């Protein structure tokens, strides 16, 4: 008889247990997933995928281009366990300088008919000090081993009047321990945060962020994460400001505040950001647009609605050097990571590419 450990690690069992998980409140199910990972009951993939998937972005080596987006491991509790699922990188956070509880529950909602998720967490975070200790512990435990990149996503506390102060704190605290740092200015769940994407506000913020990075001993790449629901003019402003700032890349995009017709009325009225399948077309269109507007001069990370290898490939051909997912795990389970990487390998070879990077932007010429 197989052991319970091997049973739970089986990538094919998720369809059997999903209905049980869906009986739980969505946030309770999320915490259960974290608990199982911390107990060592998650998958253990050796990441020995086809070398065609390996890529280098901002001088960082990625074993494959499929990463876990920020939001799953907000507080750096399961870094190694997540990478063992086969991800090519992981992004932790968003982390705020001071601990804060976030918005009241309920604040996470599944939309099964649309394979979507609505959240209004509001940057619930254990804060820089606690998260930093966990990140250092992970680094210490993996000294001498080759590990996939770990990005740290930083945000602001709800009550901070001068937003740049909090982002500067995040840069200075994490620069030594992050492979890259993401400046999150696109969550819809912190009042006024998305205003930071405005031309003048974003230019001022990124100026201070890059000045803070210049003072640190280690200088990890800085990415800025922007929303997918941007007008053409807003995209123009963001592209121009980001190129002028010296920021090394962008993540496109965060959740959307729009509610397509596929979202049932009772859930559409819930405040928060929408992710999952309905986000794919919108986020990919903005990704393609910003690739053109930046002239391919900086790497882009495509995020939003990826449920298959074909989805990931579409993001790459639209201009993404890397991709991220999260909501799809709710519906497809951890085996999705392996399936996407295997499918990407087949798609790249089918189209005659020798490396993953050769495919970036090829559908967007």
matplotlib code that plots the C-alpha trace (Angstrom):
import matplotlib.pyplot as plt

x = [0.0, 1.4, 2.3, 0.1, 3.1, 3.5, -0.3, -0.4, 2.6, 1.0, 0.5, -2.6, -4.7, -5.8, -9.0, -10.0, -9.5, -10.5, -14.2, -13.3, -11.2, -14.0, -16.2, -13.9, -13.9, -11.5, -9.0, -9.2, -8.3, -5.4, -4.1, -4.5, -2.3, 0.4, 0.2, 0.6, 3.6, 5.2, 4.8, 6.6, 3.5, 3.8, 5.2, 8.9, 9.9, 13.6, 13.1, 15.0, 13.1, 14.4, 17.3, 15.4, 13.4, 16.4, 16.6, 18.6, 16.9, 18.6, 21.7, 19.6, 19.4, 16.0, 15.7, 12.3, 10.2, 7.2, 7.0, 4.6, 3.1, 3.1, 0.1, 0.4, 3.4, 2.8, 5.1, 8.0, 6.8, 7.2, 9.9, 11.7, 8.5, 7.0, 10.1, 9.9, 6.6, 8.7, 8.5, 11.4, 11.2, 8.9, 7.8, 7.1, 4.8, 3.5, 5.4, 4.8, 7.2, 5.0, 2.7, -0.9, -4.0, -5.4, -9.1, -11.8, -12.9, -14.4, -12.0, -11.3, -14.0, -13.8, -15.8, -15.9, -18.1, -15.5, -12.5, -11.7, -10.9, -11.8, -9.6, -9.5, -6.8, -5.4, -1.7, -2.1, 1.5, 3.7, 6.0, 9.6, 11.3, 9.5, 9.7, 13.3, 14.2, 12.4, 14.2, 17.6, 16.8, 16.0, 19.2, 21.2, 19.6, 20.4, 24.0, 26.1, 23.1, 21.8, 18.4, 15.9, 15.5, 13.4, 11.8, 10.4, 7.4, 7.1, 4.1, 3.0, 1.2, -2.4, -1.8, 1.5, 1.1, 4.2, 4.2, 7.7, 9.0, 7.6, 9.0, 12.4, 12.3, 11.5, 14.4, 16.9, 15.8, 15.7, 18.4, 21.0, 18.7, 16.5, 17.3, 14.9, 12.5, 9.1, 7.5, 3.8, 1.8, -1.2, -3.2, -6.8, -7.2, -5.1, -6.8, -4.9, -2.3, -3.2, -2.8, 0.9, 0.7, 0.0, 2.8, 4.2, 3.5, 5.2, 8.2, 8.7, 8.3, 10.7, 13.3, 13.3, 13.3, 16.3, 18.2, 17.7, 18.9, 22.0, 23.0, 22.8, 25.8, 23.9, 21.8, 19.1, 17.0, 13.9, 10.6, 7.4, 4.1, 1.3, -2.4, -3.9, -6.8, -4.9, -5.9, -3.7, -2.5, -1.7, 0.3, 2.2, 3.0, 4.0, 6.3, 8.0, 8.5, 9.7, 12.3, 13.5, 13.7, 16.3, 14.0, 15.0, 11.6, 7.8, 5.2, 2.0, -0.3, -2.1, -5.7, -8.5, -11.3, -13.5, -16.2, -16.8, -20.1, -18.8, -18.9, -22.2, -24.0, -23.8, -20.0, -19.5, -20.7, -17.9, -15.1, -11.6, -9.3, -10.4, -7.9, -8.1, -9.2, -11.2, -8.0, -6.0, -7.1, -7.0, -3.6, -2.1, -3.3, -1.7, 1.5, 1.8, 1.1, 3.7, 6.3, 5.8, 5.8, 9.1, 10.6, 11.6, 14.3, 13.4, 12.2, 8.5, 6.9, 3.5, 0.9, -2.8, -5.1, -2.5, -4.0, -2.1, 1.1, -0.6, -1.5, 2.1, 3.3, 0.9, 2.3, 5.9, 5.2, 3.4, 6.6, 7.1, 10.5, 9.0, 5.5, 3.7, 0.6, -1.4, -5.2, -4.9, -3.5, -6.9, -8.6, -5.8, -3.6, 0.2, 0.5, -0.2, 3.4, 4.8, 2.2, 2.9, 6.7, 6.4, 3.9, 6.1, 9.0, 6.8, 5.6, 9.0, 10.5, 7.5, 8.1, 11.8, 13.1, 16.4, 16.0, 13.1, 14.4, 14.2, 10.4, 10.0, 7.9, 7.8, 4.0, 4.2, 6.4]
y = [0.0, 3.4, 5.7, 8.7, 10.9, 9.5, 9.6, 13.4, 14.1, 12.4, 15.1, 13.3, 13.2, 16.9, 16.3, 13.8, 16.2, 19.5, 19.0, 18.5, 21.6, 23.6, 22.7, 24.9, 28.6, 29.8, 31.4, 28.3, 26.1, 28.4, 28.1, 24.3, 24.3, 26.2, 23.9, 20.8, 22.3, 23.2, 19.6, 18.4, 17.0, 18.9, 17.6, 17.1, 17.8, 17.8, 20.6, 18.5, 19.8, 20.1, 22.6, 24.5, 26.1, 27.6, 31.3, 34.2, 37.5, 40.4, 38.1, 35.7, 32.0, 30.5, 26.7, 27.3, 30.4, 29.5, 31.3, 31.5, 34.9, 37.0, 36.3, 32.6, 32.8, 36.2, 35.8, 33.6, 30.5, 27.9, 29.1, 25.8, 23.8, 25.9, 25.6, 21.8, 22.0, 22.6, 26.4, 28.2, 31.0, 32.2, 35.7, 36.3, 38.9, 41.5, 42.4, 45.7, 47.3, 46.9, 43.9, 44.5, 42.3, 43.4, 43.7, 42.0, 38.5, 37.1, 38.5, 35.6, 34.2, 31.5, 31.8, 28.2, 28.8, 31.2, 29.6, 32.9, 34.3, 37.6, 38.8, 41.9, 40.9, 44.4, 43.5, 41.3, 40.9, 39.7, 42.7, 43.1, 41.9, 38.5, 37.8, 38.8, 36.3, 33.5, 34.5, 34.5, 31.1, 29.7, 31.2, 29.7, 26.3, 26.3, 27.5, 25.7, 24.5, 25.8, 27.3, 29.0, 32.7, 34.2, 37.6, 39.7, 41.9, 45.0, 47.2, 50.0, 49.9, 51.1, 54.1, 55.3, 58.9, 59.0, 55.8, 56.0, 55.8, 52.2, 51.1, 52.5, 50.5, 47.4, 47.9, 48.5, 45.6, 43.0, 44.0, 41.7, 38.6, 39.0, 37.9, 40.6, 43.0, 43.9, 47.3, 46.6, 49.7, 47.9, 46.2, 47.5, 46.6, 49.3, 52.8, 55.1, 52.5, 52.5, 56.2, 55.6, 54.4, 58.0, 59.6, 62.0, 59.8, 56.8, 58.9, 60.2, 56.8, 55.0, 57.8, 57.3, 53.5, 53.5, 56.0, 53.6, 50.7, 52.7, 52.8, 49.0, 46.7, 44.2, 45.7, 43.2, 44.0, 46.1, 45.3, 47.3, 45.5, 47.3, 46.8, 45.2, 47.7, 50.6, 53.1, 53.7, 57.0, 55.3, 52.7, 55.4, 57.1, 54.0, 52.9, 56.2, 56.6, 53.1, 53.4, 56.6, 55.4, 52.7, 50.0, 46.7, 45.2, 45.1, 42.6, 42.7, 42.6, 42.4, 41.7, 43.7, 45.7, 45.0, 42.4, 40.6, 39.0, 35.6, 36.5, 35.8, 38.8, 37.8, 37.6, 40.4, 42.8, 41.7, 44.4, 43.4, 42.2, 39.6, 36.9, 33.7, 32.8, 36.0, 38.0, 36.2, 38.2, 41.6, 41.1, 39.6, 42.5, 45.0, 42.9, 43.0, 46.7, 47.5, 45.3, 47.4, 50.7, 49.7, 48.4, 45.2, 47.1, 45.7, 42.2, 41.8, 39.1, 38.0, 37.3, 36.7, 33.9, 31.2, 27.8, 25.9, 25.6, 27.3, 30.3, 30.6, 30.4, 33.1, 35.4, 34.6, 35.3, 38.5, 39.7, 38.0, 36.8, 35.0, 34.1, 33.8, 32.0, 31.5, 31.4, 28.4, 26.3, 26.6, 24.8, 22.7, 21.8, 21.6, 19.2, 22.1, 23.4, 20.2, 20.1, 23.7, 23.1, 19.9, 21.5, 24.6, 22.3, 20.7, 24.1, 25.6, 22.6, 22.4, 26.0, 25.5, 27.5, 26.4, 28.4, 29.9, 33.4, 33.1, 32.9, 36.1, 38.7, 36.7, 37.0, 40.7, 41.9]
z = [0.0, -0.9, 2.0, 2.7, 1.9, -1.6, -2.1, -1.3, -3.5, -6.5, -9.0, -10.5, -7.4, -7.3, -9.3, -6.6, -3.7, -5.3, -4.6, -0.9, -0.8, -2.5, 0.5, 2.6, 2.6, -0.1, 2.4, 4.7, 1.8, 1.0, 4.6, 4.4, 1.2, 3.0, 6.0, 3.8, 2.1, 5.4, 6.5, 3.4, 1.8, -1.5, -4.8, -5.1, -8.8, -9.6, -12.2, -14.7, -17.7, -21.2, -21.5, -24.1, -21.3, -19.5, -19.9, -18.6, -17.6, -16.0, -15.5, -13.5, -14.6, -14.7, -15.1, -16.8, -17.5, -15.3, -12.0, -9.1, -8.8, -5.6, -3.4, -2.7, -0.3, 1.1, 4.1, 2.9, 4.7, 1.9, -0.5, -1.1, -1.0, -3.8, -5.9, -5.5, -7.4, -10.6, -10.8, -12.4, -9.9, -7.1, -6.0, -2.3, -0.9, -1.1, 2.0, 3.9, 6.3, 9.3, 10.0, 9.1, 9.0, 5.7, 5.0, 7.0, 6.0, 3.8, 1.3, -1.1, -3.5, -6.0, -9.3, -10.5, -13.5, -14.9, -13.4, -11.7, -8.3, -6.6, -3.7, -1.6, 0.9, 1.2, 1.7, 4.8, 5.8, 8.7, 7.9, 6.9, 10.1, 10.3, 6.5, 6.4, 9.1, 7.1, 3.9, 5.5, 7.0, 3.6, 2.1, 4.9, 4.5, 0.7, 0.8, -1.7, -3.8, -7.1, -6.4, -8.8, -8.4, -5.5, -6.1, -3.3, -3.9, -1.8, -1.0, 1.3, 4.6, 4.4, 6.7, 5.3, 3.9, 1.8, -0.2, -1.5, 2.1, 2.4, -0.9, -0.1, 3.2, 1.3, -1.2, 1.5, 3.7, 1.0, -1.5, 0.0, 0.0, -3.1, -6.6, -7.8, -6.2, -7.5, -6.7, -6.5, -7.5, -9.0, -6.3, -6.2, -2.5, -0.9, -1.1, -3.5, -4.4, -8.1, -8.3, -8.1, -11.7, -12.8, -14.8, -12.2, -9.2, -10.8, -12.0, -8.4, -6.8, -9.1, -8.8, -5.0, -5.4, -7.8, -5.6, -2.6, -4.7, -5.6, -1.9, -1.3, -1.4, -3.6, -6.4, -7.5, -10.6, -9.8, -11.6, -11.4, -11.4, -13.3, -13.7, -16.9, -17.1, -18.5, -21.2, -24.2, -22.7, -19.4, -21.2, -23.0, -19.8, -18.0, -20.8, -21.0, -17.3, -16.8, -19.6, -18.2, -14.6, -15.1, -13.7, -15.1, -16.0, -15.7, -14.6, -16.6, -14.9, -11.6, -11.0, -12.8, -11.3, -14.3, -14.2, -17.5, -18.3, -17.3, -13.7, -12.0, -10.6, -7.0, -7.2, -9.6, -6.9, -4.5, -4.3, -5.1, -8.0, -10.4, -11.6, -13.5, -17.0, -17.7, -17.2, -19.9, -23.0, -21.3, -19.7, -22.9, -25.0, -22.6, -22.5, -26.3, -26.3, -23.6, -25.4, -28.5, -26.5, -24.8, -28.0, -26.3, -24.4, -21.0, -20.0, -19.3, -17.1, -18.4, -15.6, -15.8, -16.8, -17.6, -17.5, -20.1, -22.1, -25.0, -22.7, -21.5, -25.1, -26.2, -23.4, -24.5, -28.2, -27.1, -25.5, -22.1, -21.2, -18.2, -17.1, -13.7, -12.6, -9.4, -9.7, -12.1, -9.3, -7.5, -10.4, -11.9, -8.9, -8.6, -11.5, -13.8, -13.5, -15.0, -17.7, -18.8, -18.9, -20.8, -23.2, -23.7, -24.7, -27.4, -28.7, -28.9, -30.7, -33.0, -34.1, -34.6, -31.7, -30.2, -27.0, -25.0, -25.5, -29.3, -29.0, -27.0, -29.0, -32.2, -32.4, -31.9, -34.8]

ax = plt.figure().add_subplot(projection="3d")
ax.plot(x, y, z, "-o")
ax.set_aspect("equal")
plt.show()
